[in-house]
Amino acid sequence: MVKFAILAQVTAKAGKESAVEEFLKSALELANQEAGTTVWFAIKLSSSRFGIFDAFPDEASREAHLAGPIAAALMANATELLAEPPIIEKADVLAAKLTKQ
């Protein structure tokens, strides 16, 4: 069961919206390689605001994700792509429905 989560929000610089969208889409491959990442979503909130929501079974998996390749790639490209620093919030999952596809 997932108990721990991260909600990250980013705002693209003007003219960089499609680059941020493509970056987030490409990060799915990295998320799929993380054994401790139970669910991972890249979402579009508006034309320039995007988010990532992911959840984990334990704190160690959440911390491993925060120290992993997706976060590193995001921070490496932040100056070029983002209008402001990412907002990264840790959250507790109160209830979840996960269905195998």
C-alpha positions in Angstrom: 0.0 0.0 0.0 1.2 3.5 -0.7 1.5 5.8 2.3 4.0 8.4 1.2 3.8 10.9 -1.7 5.3 13.8 -3.4 3.5 16.6 -5.2 5.8 18.8 -7.3 4.7 21.8 -9.3 6.7 23.7 -11.9 6.0 26.7 -14.0 7.5 26.9 -17.5 9.3 30.0 -18.8 7.4 31.7 -21.6 8.2 29.9 -24.8 9.4 26.8 -22.9 6.0 25.1 -22.3 6.4 22.4 -24.9 10.0 21.7 -23.7 8.7 21.2 -20.1 5.9 19.0 -21.3 8.3 16.8 -23.4 10.8 16.6 -20.4 8.0 15.4 -18.2 6.8 12.8 -20.7 10.4 11.5 -21.2 10.8 11.1 -17.4 8.3 8.2 -17.4 11.0 5.9 -18.6 13.1 6.8 -15.5 10.1 6.5 -13.2 9.5 3.0 -14.6 13.0 2.0 -13.5 12.4 2.9 -9.8 11.2 -0.2 -7.9 10.0 1.9 -5.0 7.9 4.3 -7.0 4.4 2.7 -7.0 2.6 5.4 -9.0 3.9 8.3 -11.0 1.9 10.9 -12.9 3.1 13.9 -14.9 0.2 16.3 -15.3 -0.6 19.6 -17.1 -2.4 22.1 -14.8 -2.5 25.0 -17.3 -0.7 26.2 -20.4 2.4 26.9 -18.4 2.0 25.0 -15.1 2.8 21.3 -14.7 3.0 18.8 -11.9 4.3 15.4 -10.9 2.5 13.3 -8.4 4.1 10.1 -7.2 3.5 7.7 -4.3 5.6 5.2 -2.4 5.2 2.4 0.1 7.7 3.8 2.5 9.8 6.8 3.4 13.0 5.2 2.1 11.5 4.9 -1.4 10.3 8.5 -1.4 13.8 9.7 -0.4 15.4 7.5 -3.0 13.2 9.1 -5.6 14.0 12.6 -4.4 17.7 11.8 -4.8 17.2 10.0 -8.1 17.6 10.8 -11.8 14.3 12.6 -12.4 14.9 15.1 -9.7 18.5 15.5 -10.8 17.5 16.1 -14.4 14.8 18.6 -13.4 17.2 20.6 -11.3 19.9 20.5 -14.0 17.4 22.0 -16.5 15.6 24.3 -14.1 17.4 27.5 -15.1 16.7 27.0 -18.8 13.1 25.7 -18.6 11.4 27.1 -15.4 10.2 30.6 -14.5 10.7 29.9 -10.8 12.1 27.1 -8.6 10.0 24.0 -8.4 7.6 23.6 -5.5 8.1 20.2 -4.0 5.9 19.0 -1.2 5.9 15.8 0.7 2.5 14.4 1.5 0.9 11.5 3.3 -1.5 9.3 1.4 -4.7 8.9 3.4 -6.5 6.6 1.0 -5.8 5.2 -2.5 -7.3 3.1 -5.2 -4.8 1.3 -7.4 -6.0 -0.9 -10.2 -3.8 -3.2 -12.2 -4.1 -2.5 -16.0 
